[in-house]
Amino acid sequence: MIEVIQQVGLFVDVLRFGLNTLLPPQQEELISKLIRVRQNFQEEYGRKLADYVEFFDDRRYLHFSPLAVNLTFGHPNREEFMPERLPNNQYFLGFLDQAHLTKPLIHLGWELAHQVIDILGMVTPDEVFFQQSPISADDFELYRELVTRIDDTGLSEISDADRFSLLKLALGFVPGVHKIVALPELLERLILEGRMLFRTMVLHDHPDAYSFYQRSDYIHSFTILDNILFGRVRTDQPKGQDKINQSIMQLLIEEDLLEKVLEIGMEFRVGTKGDRLSGGQRQKLAIARAFLKQPRILIMDEATSALDNASQQRIQNVLELKWKGESALIAVAHRLDTIRNFDKIAVMKVGKIMEMGTYQELLTKKGLFYELVHGTKTSG
């Protein structure tokens, strides 16, 4: 089984399924090992991955997490404390007043709205212009009208609805992504001070409301991957995910946890007809299933169309090195480089076989297959 997973290139996919799994509290031994992996991950790879991961640190502001997460610094366990509900949560609003953060956040929301409207107000409403904006294209008109109203009345006389909209905008602000407005240093310090006050208040008043981020604690509402990572991938460095996966895999091997996490991953629910998987993952699983059955005849109809070149080549190598002479392979293909070493190639047009031979024979013939390979028409 493991060999087939490696051959098809499903290793990281299956591992990721496991890493995206929630663990029950009863898994105490595994949980303690995963916390150790988390600590080793930061100690061994923290500096190397600093450009790709922003680790949770209660003394630092998280520039690639929303402002609301920076204040609460934990994962909500109750619905009323979900980030989108905080602008209407009376307990949270009371905390903002006590932390002297209400006015600064409303002012930040106003600055964000004003800057976005000024910068994007004259451009075509295209999603590409809103990728670094704290206001989505869908909400743009709402905030344009809000800016016009406040320009007339001033911030001191805003309605409850406008107050809600500005707080919502401020709490969703991610400085590392929404670069239209910089986060003032003074406000950053106030938020870090407010973070400590919020934790103290919640632990006293609602101790079950949050799982606060602490390096020594496993967060059961997080997946295995999020617990090991204990931070957020920097969204301006998407290619860093490969380096992160490799580092985590190495640590799981060192802790002798890789097979256990793979086992959990194999129990991952892929959804009806695999609707929780990508097209490439579905193709890899179908190929792995076929390989495990070891059929005498294997028919592949554009079986790797959703795979990248590296995955395609890996599977091609397995077919040519391990399956040649063991099974008969019939393949329908439009990527002609994948059939270079086939024993026979049949070129079809309008349902009829027009040419047949080896790859080299068909090229030498300079007929229809030659035209397909070179993208040109032969003379004569």
Buried (B, 14 or more C-beta within 10 A) or exposed (E): EEEBBEBBBBBBBBBBBBBBBEBEEEBEEBBEBBBBBBBBBBEBBEEEBEEBBBBBBEEEBBBBBBBBBBBBBBBBBEEBBEBEEBBEBEBBBEBBEEBEBBEBBBBBBBBBBBBBBEEBEEEEEEEEBBEBBBBEBEBBEBBBEBBEBBEEEEBEEBEEEBBBBBBBBBBBBBBBBBEBBEBEEEBBEBBBEBBEBBBEBBEEEBEEBBBBBBEEEBBBEBBBBBBBBBBBBBEEBEEBBEBBBEBBBBBBEEBEBBEBBBEBBEEBEEEEEBEBBEEBBBBBBBBBEBBEEEEEEBEBEEBBEBBEEEBBBBBBEBBBEEBEEEBEBEBEBEEEEBBEEBEEBEBEEEEEEEBEBBBEEBBEBEBBBBEBBEEEEEEE
